[in-house]
Amino acid sequence: MLYKQFISISKILNEELISNFDYWLATLPNRSKKGLTLSMIASKFGIDTSIAEVIIDYCIKQGIFEEEYLIRCDNDECEMPLEHITLDQIADKVNSVVTCNRCDQEFRISFDNIYKTYKVIKNPEASKEEIKKEILKRLGTESNGHQENFSRADSLANDKFKIYEAYYNPDESAYDEMTQLFESLDNDYGKNTTKKGEVLEELALKIVTSIKHVSGTTKLTSYTNQFDCVVQQPISTSYPSLMNFMTPYFIIECKNEASSPGTTYFHKLSSIMDKNEAKLGFVFSRKAAGKPALQTARETYLSKLSGPKPQYLINLYNKDLGMIVKERENFLRVVDFKMMELTLNARNANYEWFVESKGTSVERQNDV
């Protein structure tokens, strides 16, 4: 192997495949070391995209590949590569309008025209003589045929977890503030129940406004209701997604008390949402909602499915908040899990099961 890192993976996957991939990667010209895609690698080596994903994942872990994102022209007859961006830049680029410098078509950037690509950032440890020897040995080898560099499988729209990372990535100061608020939840506020409740509201608002482009307040009132938190989320997608359920805004009710939130909280939240455009509502609490309250959330979801808009009532309690603040789990991913738990009516679901199954890894291939 020209890349010594591939020795261990060659014992797990097809050795000939890894040998060919190793040679191809080691002899790539510099101009071709950027813009590699899942579809390109699958097509180049005649393998399923799931196998190509394993190899790419391994290359990233070994520091051979670095993930990038490519904005392409939305015109199907052009598809000109326009700009390579990083994960941190995605949230600022989505929904902006650009003009292709090839076909002059103006279009709005969406997840559908952002593609995951990979850049080679590490050269093989093999010497020039070793590489030359391998080239001479392989002279006369037939081409693998036509390659397709991009397909919809490469679109960012197919990787919701990567979108979650792009939009929810608090900095250290944000985590410091969240931690301080989280630890303040158990302070002795005496008879000042208002201050006690405000701390949980502040924590909830800090967590959700750590989503890029999201804004919110604890001060909004309507003619009929006082809202604990109202949060505006402007990003939507052309397909069903968590981002769509959060638009145009969502509502949070908070309960910083020793008892579990009962059905009253969920009925109240649903009643508020009946009078506006919110599709997603949260009950932030210290204790987990009991079975009757969760059943209310389930019945509300079912009853609203055939109506003008759905309603998803989600409970985030102390354990969830600890994961988000202390363990730095992605808030959007936690909500995604909670939505699945609600819609499946799965009361024994465990978040860790789905975290472990995220993506593809060589280790899991080895376990099969």
N, C-alpha and C positions, 0 to 999 in steps of 0.2 A: 504494500500500500504506500502511495506517495504521501497521503495524509495518514499519519500514524493513528489518528483518532478513530479511523474507520475499522481498525483491526477488531475491536470488541464487537461492533455492530455486525460485522461480516459473519460472526458466529451465530447471530440471531436471525438475520435475514439471508436471502440468497447471496452466496459468496460471489458469484459471477456478476450479479447485479451491482453489488457494492464496489467490486473491482472496476467495473466499467464507469460507474458514477465517479469514483475516486480519480480515475484517469481523465475523464472529461473535465472535472472541476479543476484539476491541477494544470491542465493545458488551456484553460479559457484565456483568451486575450483580455487585457485590462479593460478595453471598451465594452466587453460583454459581461463583466462581473457585476453589473448593476441591472436591475429590472428582471431578475429571474422570477418565475412564477410557478405555482403548483401545477398549473396546466402544462406549462412548458416542460417541466421535469417529467411529468407523467407521460406526455406524448413522446418525448425524447427517448425514454427507456421502455415504452410500451407497457407501463404498469398502471394499476388502479390508483386513483388519486389518494385513497386511504394509505397506500404504501408510500407514495410520494410524500404525504404529510408526515409520516413517521420519520423519514430520512431528513426532511426539512427541520422538523422539531429537534432532531438529534444535532444537526448542524448548528442550530441556534444555541443549544445548550453547551456545545463545545466551543462556542465563540468563533465559528467559521462563517456563519451567516449573521446578518443584521436585518431586522425587519424594517421595511419602508412602505410607503403608500404612494400610489401614482394616480394622479387625476388625469382622466382621458376625456377627449371630446365626446359629447353625448350624441353626436351625429353618427348613426350606424354606418354611413358611407365614408366616414372620415376616421373616427376613433384615434385621432392624433394624441400621442402622449404629451401632456402639457406641463406637468410639474410633479416632482417628487417631494413629498412632505413627510413629516414625522407624526407619530401618534398624537403628540401634544398639540399639533397644528390642526387636526381634523375638525375639532369643534368650532374653530374660527373660520374654517373654509366652507363648511356645509351651509347651504342656503345662499352663499354669495354668488353673484352673477359674473360670469367671465365670457370672453369672446375667443374662440379658437383662431389662432393665427394662420391656420391652413385653409379652413373652409369658411371662415368669417361668421360662423354661426354663433349666436349668443345663447347661452344655456345656464341653468341654475345648478350648481354643484350639489349632488346628493350622495348618499351612501352607495347608490347603484353605479355611479361612475367614478368611484374611488376603488382602486384595486390594491390588494396586498402584493407586495413584491419583496424580493430579498437581494441583498448586496453581499458579495464575498468580501470579508474584511480580514481574513487570515490566509496567508499563503502556505503551501505544503512545506513540511520540514525537509523533504527530500532535496538533495543537491541537484544542480543543473545536469550533472552527468547521469544521475539516476533517472531524471525525467527524460533526457535524451535517449537513454537506453530503452525506456518503456515505449517511447514514440516509435523508434526503429523496429521494435518487436511487433508493434501493432500496425505497421504500414501495410496497406492492402485490405484492411478491414472494411467491410461494406457499411455504407451509411444506414442509419436507423430509419431513414425516410422522413416524411413530412412531419413537422412539428407545429403545434398551435401554441402560440405564446400566451394568449389570454382567452378565458372563457368566463361565463357568469359565476363559475365556481371560485374565481379569484376576487369577485366583487366583495367589498367590505360589507355589503348588505347581508351576506351569508354568514357573518361572524358577529353575532350580537354581543358576545362577551368582550370582543375587542372594541366595539362601540362603547360599551359600558366603561372600559378603561379610558377611552378617549375623553369621555364626558365627566367621569368622576375620578379625580386624582388629586385629593387635597394636599396642599403643601404642609410643611412641618408646623408652621404657625397656626394653620387651621386645626390640625390634630391637637396641638397644645391647648387651644381654646376649647375644643370639644372635650378633651380629657378633664380640664378644669371644671367645665359645666357638669360633666357626668359624675365626677367625684363630689360635686356640690349638691347632688340630688338628695343625699342622706344627711345633709346638715340639719341642725335643730333650728327650725324657724319658729318654734313656739306656736303661738296662736295666729301667726301671720301666714295664713293659708294661701293668700294671694301671691306672696313672694315665693312660696314653695312651688306653686303651680307655674309661676313665670319662669323658673329655672328650667323646667322640663320643656316649656315652650321655646325658650332660647336655644336649648340644645337641639330640639327638633329642627328649628329654623336654620341653625348653623350647619347641620348635616345636609339638609336638602338644598340649601343655597351653595353648597360646595360643588353641586353639579354645574358645569359650565353653562353660562347664559341663562341660568335660573335666578329668579328674584322672588322675594316673599316678604311678608309682614305679619306682625302679631296685632296690628292696630286697626285692621279693617272691620267695619260693621256694616250690616245691611239694615233695612227698615224693620226686619223681623228677627235678625240673628246677630250675635257677637261671635266672630270667628276666632278660635285660638290662633290658627295660622292659615293664611291663604298663600299659595305658591304658584307663580306663573312659570310655565315651561313652554317656550316658543317653537321647539324643534319637533317636526313631524316627519313621517316617512310615507312612501307610496305603498307600503304593505303593512299588515297588522304587526304592531310592535309595542313594547312597553312605553316607548317615547310617545306614541299616539295616545295611549291611555292616560298619560300625564298632561296632555294638552287639552284645552288651552291653559288650564290651571287645575290644581288639586287642593284638597282641604285636609287639614290636620286638627284633630281633637286630642287634648292631652289630659292625663289623669295621674298626677303624682301623689298617689295615696297607697296605703298599705294593702287595700283590698283590690281584687280583680275588677276590671271594667265589666259591667253587666250588660244585659241586652239593651238597656236604656241608652247607653252611649252609641250603640250601633244603629238603633232606631232613629236617634236624633241626627246622626251623621247622614243616614239615608234620606231623612226628611229634608235636610238642608240641601243635599245634592239633587233632590227632586225639583228644586226651584232654580237651578242654574245649570251650567254646561259641564260641571265636573263629572268625570267618570271614575276617578280614583280618590278614595278617602282613607285616611289613616287614623287609628287610635293608638297614640303613643302612651304607654303605661309602664308602671313598675312591675306589676304582676301580670302574668299571662291571662288573657281572656279565657273564661271557662267555657265548657261545652255548650251551654245555652246561647251564649253570646256568639260563639263561632257558628252555631247552627243558624242564627239570625243572619249572619254575614253570608252563609251559603244560600239560604232561602232568598235573600235579597238578590244575589247574583243570578239565581235561576229565574226569578220573577221578572227581572229587567232584561233578560236576554232577547226577548221578542219585542221589546219596547223601542223607543226612539234612540236610546243610548244605554249601554251597560252600566252597571255599578259594581265596583270592586272595593270591598271594605276590608282593610288589612290591619292586623294588630302587630305592632312592634313593641316588645316589652324588654325588660332589663337584660335578658340574655342576648337578645338581638342587638340591643344598643351597645353592649359590651363587645360583641363581635365587630361591630362597625367602628367603634371608637378605639378600643384597646387592641384588638387583633387586626384592625385595619382591613376588614373585609369590605369589598366594594358594595356600597349602598344599593346601587341599581341591581346588582346580582342578587343581593338578599331579597329585594322586592320581587324580582323575577321568580325566585323560589317560592315566595309567599303567594304569588299569583297562581303558580302551578298547584300549590297545596290547596288553595281555595277552590280552583276550578275542577280539580280531581277529587275533592272532598277526602283528601289523604291525611288522616290525622296522625299517622305514625311516621310521616316523612321526616327525614333527617338531612339538614343542609349539607353536612359533611359528605354524604354519599355523592352528591352532585358536584361538589368542589373537586373531589378526587377524580371524577370522570371527565373533567373539563379537558378538551383537546385530545391529543394523541401522544403517547410516549413510548419509547423503546422498551421501558421497563414493563409496561402493561402488555406489550406484544410478547414479551418474554414469559409473562405469567400465563398466557393463553395456552 
